[in-house]
Amino acid sequence: MGKSAWPYRSTAKARGLVLLALGIVKVATAEQLRQLVLPGTADVQTVRNACKDLRSVGLVESVGRTSHMNEAGRPVWRDLWNLTTAGLASAASEVGRPVKEMGGTARDAAKAGAPHALAVTNTIDAFRQSPPLPTQPVARRPATTTVPVPEQVRPLATRPPGLGHLRGWETEVALPVSGTFTTPARGSLRADAVLTAPEDGVPVLFVEVDNHTEPAAVVARKIENYRRFFQRTVKDHHGVDVPFWSSRWDDSPRDGYPPLAFVFAKNVSPDTAMNRMKSIHDLSTRCWQGHWHSGSSYDRASRDGYRDYDRTIPVLATTLARLQQHGPHGPVWWRFGHPALDALGQPAFESLEQALDNPGDYRAYGVREGQRRIEHQAQAERERLEKEEAKRRREAAAWPCPTCGRKVRPDDDWETRPTGSDCSVCTSISRREQEDAAARAAEEEGREEARRNGLFGFLR
């Protein structure tokens, strides 16, 4: 049997998955690569062998190391793996993107230990939550027998549901304030990671990983820079201004710009992490707080209203520890601006679906306004029926005028009329006739009195 072309005898599948993972995250330890693409393997040696075989043909290299403290308080060193220029081209084939969209090889970052890049890799893994898949057990032959003994089936760890696929991720993505995505102008923002997972209801999600190395004000300015990028427009083929970002990513049905998720990766106490989140929250209010519209078309006294999130960024925050433990669909997200509080009065953590929702926007207000419209219409209908009933009772109580036969109602001409009495017209005529007769009688009596008195009647 001839000698293998791959000295460490890795499989083509393992090598392809390693290239895929490094094409996305750019730099990682073997342990991280295992978590991303081969979590079901018995140990990390499978991934190490794939890395070494790829290094033997010049596709990957290990130019840096990182360390962490073990339980005994001693440093444990790990090799960092990154792509070479040739490996970047090979990885582009695995990822399914043009080489010009693949970014760099991360060689310099690997030399420096790549603390931020490794945190980004851990964040992507926490989002992905790659489920461990069982691998084919290897039959082994004990020295005392020739009968193969199959390896015992290993219990596999369970992980919470993840989000998206590895190919849906990009790292160090240029967000040009001018220029193009492949040739951004100086001063353009770079997103730590971008996820597209339309199959999970997330057309695009921008992710920033925070290691507590920058002041909160600097992080808040980054949110402002995101807003400036989202506000950039270009002309479409009809000459109409459209958002520049939408030329690369799909929009969502929610109001506002694409969501921005902050993952705080440093291992600190919950109170310390929350205080940092609150500082960034307070310093970036104008970027995520919607514009309030008050009033109601059907209830002028109502204090109801809604927030317009049309030109705001949905900002979500969590810690890496929470994300790793519960996954992206668990109660791990604090959405800036959401009013929900927990039992201790702290901002409540929500699921991703809840955090991405805008409960105070026009949709919820529209439902309430629709209910008010229904109530308004019902009240108007009740008033109409009451008027019709009053009219029916009024007509039922009418009688013919004894004098002219005209229909007479009890409240004709705003006067209460006894049943059976004349109508208002006949009553008016009768009243005038009586007044005229009384006037004539008074006039006749005056003339008669004058005749009786004569010219000298006053002398009597």
Solvent accessible surface area in square Angstrom, and as a share of the most:
residue,aa,sasa,rsa
1,M,247,1.10
2,G,67,0.65
3,K,184,0.78
4,S,39,0.25
5,A,90,0.70
6,W,67,0.24
7,P,76,0.48
8,Y,96,0.36
9,R,178,0.65
10,S,15,0.10
11,T,86,0.50
12,A,72,0.56
13,K,144,0.61
14,A,3,0.03
15,R,28,0.10
16,G,15,0.15
17,L,41,0.20
18,V,0,0.00
19,L,13,0.07
20,L,9,0.05
21,A,0,0.00
22,L,0,0.00
23,G,1,0.01
24,I,1,0.00
25,V,7,0.04
26,K,20,0.09
27,V,0,0.00
28,A,0,0.00
29,T,10,0.06
30,A,4,0.03
31,E,53,0.24
32,Q,22,0.10
33,L,0,0.00
34,R,60,0.22
35,Q,73,0.32
36,L,3,0.01
37,V,21,0.12
38,L,21,0.10
39,P,22,0.14
40,G,3,0.03
41,T,8,0.05
42,A,63,0.49
43,D,74,0.38
44,V,19,0.11
45,Q,74,0.33
46,T,53,0.31
47,V,0,0.00
48,R,72,0.26
49,N,36,0.19
50,A,0,0.00
51,C,0,0.00
52,K,53,0.23
53,D,0,0.00
54,L,3,0.02
55,R,107,0.39
56,S,64,0.41
57,V,76,0.44
58,G,36,0.35
59,L,32,0.16
60,V,2,0.01
61,E,29,0.13
62,S,33,0.22
63,V,48,0.28
64,G,8,0.08
65,R,130,0.47
66,T,30,0.18
67,S,50,0.32
68,H,97,0.43
69,M,130,0.58
70,N,60,0.31
71,E,186,0.83
72,A,77,0.60
73,G,49,0.47
74,R,168,0.61
75,P,71,0.45
76,V,33,0.19
77,W,127,0.45
78,R,68,0.25
79,D,66,0.34
80,L,0,0.00
81,W,7,0.03
82,N,0,0.00
83,L,0,0.00
84,T,28,0.16
85,T,110,0.64
86,A,58,0.45
87,G,0,0.00
88,L,15,0.07
89,A,49,0.38
90,S,36,0.23
91,A,0,0.00
92,A,4,0.03
93,S,93,0.60
94,E,59,0.26
95,V,8,0.05
96,G,64,0.62
97,R,46,0.17
98,P,68,0.43
99,V,76,0.44
100,K,153,0.65
101,E,75,0.34
102,M,5,0.02
103,G,52,0.50
104,G,48,0.46
105,T,28,0.17
106,A,26,0.20
107,R,101,0.37
108,D,113,0.58
109,A,41,0.32
110,A,0,0.00
111,K,113,0.48
112,A,83,0.65
113,G,14,0.13
114,A,5,0.04
115,P,95,0.60
116,H,66,0.30
117,A,24,0.19
118,L,19,0.09
119,A,10,0.08
120,V,9,0.05
121,T,0,0.00
122,N,49,0.25
123,T,1,0.01
124,I,0,0.00
125,D,14,0.07
126,A,0,0.00
127,F,0,0.00
128,R,39,0.14
129,Q,5,0.02
130,S,5,0.03
131,P,83,0.52
132,P,23,0.14
133,L,124,0.62
134,P,102,0.64
135,T,65,0.38
136,Q,155,0.69
137,P,59,0.37
138,V,84,0.48
139,A,65,0.51
140,R,145,0.53
141,R,160,0.58
142,P,55,0.35
143,A,113,0.87
144,T,134,0.78
145,T,53,0.31
146,T,109,0.63
147,V,98,0.56
148,P,66,0.42
149,V,75,0.43
150,P,97,0.61
151,E,61,0.27
152,Q,157,0.70
153,V,127,0.73
154,R,76,0.28
155,P,131,0.82
156,L,59,0.29
157,A,76,0.59
158,T,135,0.78
159,R,64,0.23
160,P,37,0.23
161,P,98,0.61
162,G,28,0.27
163,L,0,0.00
164,G,10,0.09
165,H,117,0.52
166,L,12,0.06
167,R,124,0.45
168,G,14,0.14
169,W,0,0.00
170,E,22,0.10
171,T,15,0.09
172,E,87,0.39
173,V,8,0.05
174,A,8,0.06
175,L,0,0.00
176,P,0,0.00
177,V,49,0.28
178,S,52,0.34
179,G,34,0.33
180,T,70,0.40
181,F,37,0.15
182,T,74,0.43
183,T,96,0.56
184,P,42,0.27
185,A,35,0.27
186,R,237,0.87
187,G,70,0.67
188,S,25,0.16
189,L,25,0.12
190,R,124,0.45
191,A,0,0.00
192,D,12,0.06
193,A,1,0.00
194,V,1,0.01
195,L,0,0.00
196,T,42,0.25
197,A,0,0.00
198,P,87,0.55
199,E,99,0.44
200,D,61,0.32
201,G,43,0.41
202,V,5,0.03
203,P,22,0.14
204,V,5,0.03
205,L,1,0.00
206,F,0,0.00
207,V,0,0.00
208,E,3,0.01
209,V,8,0.04
210,D,10,0.05
211,N,33,0.17
212,H,38,0.17
213,T,114,0.66
214,E,68,0.30
215,P,87,0.55
216,A,20,0.15
217,A,44,0.34
218,V,46,0.26
219,V,3,0.02
220,A,7,0.05
221,R,140,0.51
222,K,48,0.20
223,I,0,0.00
224,E,37,0.17
225,N,51,0.26
226,Y,0,0.00
227,R,41,0.15
228,R,122,0.45
229,F,1,0.00
230,F,2,0.01
231,Q,68,0.30
232,R,54,0.20
233,T,73,0.42
234,V,47,0.27
235,K,135,0.57
236,D,44,0.23
237,H,164,0.73
238,H,137,0.61
239,G,43,0.42
240,V,85,0.49
241,D,82,0.43
242,V,44,0.25
243,P,54,0.34
244,F,19,0.08
245,W,7,0.03
246,S,44,0.28
247,S,78,0.50
248,R,79,0.29
249,W,10,0.04
250,D,101,0.52
251,D,91,0.47
252,S,29,0.18
253,P,132,0.83
254,R,71,0.26
255,D,60,0.31
256,G,17,0.16
257,Y,23,0.09
258,P,6,0.04
259,P,14,0.09
260,L,0,0.00
261,A,1,0.00
262,F,4,0.02
263,V,0,0.00
264,F,3,0.01
265,A,19,0.15
266,K,106,0.45
267,N,148,0.76
268,V,47,0.27
269,S,56,0.36
270,P,114,0.71
271,D,100,0.52
272,T,64,0.37
273,A,4,0.03
274,M,17,0.08
275,N,90,0.46
276,R,33,0.12
277,M,1,0.01
278,K,67,0.28
279,S,45,0.29
280,I,1,0.00
281,H,37,0.16
282,D,94,0.49
283,L,101,0.50
284,S,2,0.01
285,T,44,0.25
286,R,169,0.62
287,C,3,0.02
288,W,12,0.04
289,Q,81,0.36
290,G,5,0.04
291,H,124,0.55
292,W,115,0.40
293,H,66,0.29
294,S,84,0.54
295,G,29,0.28
296,S,8,0.05
297,S,74,0.48
298,Y,77,0.29
299,D,59,0.30
300,R,210,0.77
301,A,93,0.72
302,S,26,0.17
303,R,225,0.82
304,D,30,0.16
305,G,2,0.02
306,Y,43,0.17
307,R,75,0.28
308,D,56,0.29
309,Y,24,0.09
310,D,87,0.45
311,R,141,0.51
312,T,13,0.08
313,I,1,0.00
314,P,10,0.06
315,V,0,0.00
316,L,0,0.00
317,A,0,0.00
318,T,0,0.00
319,T,23,0.13
320,L,16,0.08
321,A,67,0.52
322,R,82,0.30
323,L,0,0.00
324,Q,84,0.37
325,Q,125,0.56
326,H,64,0.29
327,G,0,0.00
328,P,0,0.00
329,H,75,0.34
330,G,12,0.12
331,P,76,0.48
332,V,0,0.00
333,W,0,0.00
334,W,14,0.05
335,R,6,0.02
336,F,5,0.02
337,G,43,0.41
338,H,24,0.11
339,P,110,0.69
340,A,46,0.36
341,L,114,0.57
342,D,63,0.33
343,A,111,0.86
344,L,160,0.80
345,G,46,0.44
346,Q,62,0.27
347,P,14,0.09
348,A,21,0.16
349,F,47,0.19
350,E,26,0.12
351,S,28,0.18
352,L,5,0.02
353,E,135,0.60
354,Q,104,0.46
355,A,0,0.00
356,L,7,0.03
357,D,49,0.26
358,N,1,0.01
359,P,67,0.42
360,G,30,0.29
361,D,1,0.01
362,Y,121,0.46
363,R,133,0.48
364,A,30,0.23
365,Y,17,0.06
366,G,26,0.25
367,V,111,0.64
368,R,91,0.33
369,E,16,0.07
370,G,11,0.10
371,Q,93,0.41
372,R,39,0.14
373,R,98,0.36
374,I,99,0.50
375,E,96,0.43
376,H,97,0.43
377,Q,101,0.45
378,A,40,0.31
379,Q,77,0.34
380,A,51,0.40
381,E,73,0.33
382,R,120,0.44
383,E,80,0.36
384,R,109,0.40
385,L,91,0.45
386,E,114,0.51
387,K,148,0.63
388,E,85,0.38
389,E,64,0.29
390,A,46,0.36
391,K,131,0.55
392,R,137,0.50
393,R,132,0.48
394,R,85,0.31
395,E,58,0.26
396,A,79,0.61
397,A,49,0.38
398,A,25,0.19
399,W,26,0.09
400,P,94,0.59
401,C,4,0.02
402,P,92,0.58
403,T,95,0.55
404,C,67,0.40
405,G,48,0.47
406,R,128,0.47
407,K,104,0.44
408,V,0,0.00
409,R,58,0.21
410,P,43,0.27
411,D,70,0.36
412,D,22,0.11
413,D,82,0.42
414,W,244,0.86
415,E,89,0.40
416,T,131,0.76
417,R,24,0.09
418,P,99,0.62
419,T,122,0.71
420,G,39,0.37
421,S,32,0.21
422,D,39,0.20
423,C,3,0.02
424,S,21,0.14
425,V,60,0.35
426,C,12,0.07
427,T,35,0.20
428,S,37,0.24
429,I,73,0.37
430,S,41,0.27
431,R,122,0.44
432,R,133,0.49
433,E,106,0.47
434,Q,120,0.53
435,E,102,0.46
436,D,75,0.39
437,A,46,0.36
438,A,65,0.50
439,A,62,0.48
440,R,150,0.55
441,A,62,0.48
442,A,66,0.51
443,E,101,0.45
444,E,80,0.36
445,E,121,0.54
446,G,41,0.40
447,R,114,0.42
448,E,63,0.28
449,E,75,0.34
450,A,65,0.50
451,R,145,0.53
452,R,132,0.48
453,N,62,0.32
454,G,47,0.45
455,L,149,0.74
456,F,133,0.55
457,G,13,0.13
458,F,156,0.65
459,L,126,0.63
460,R,223,0.81
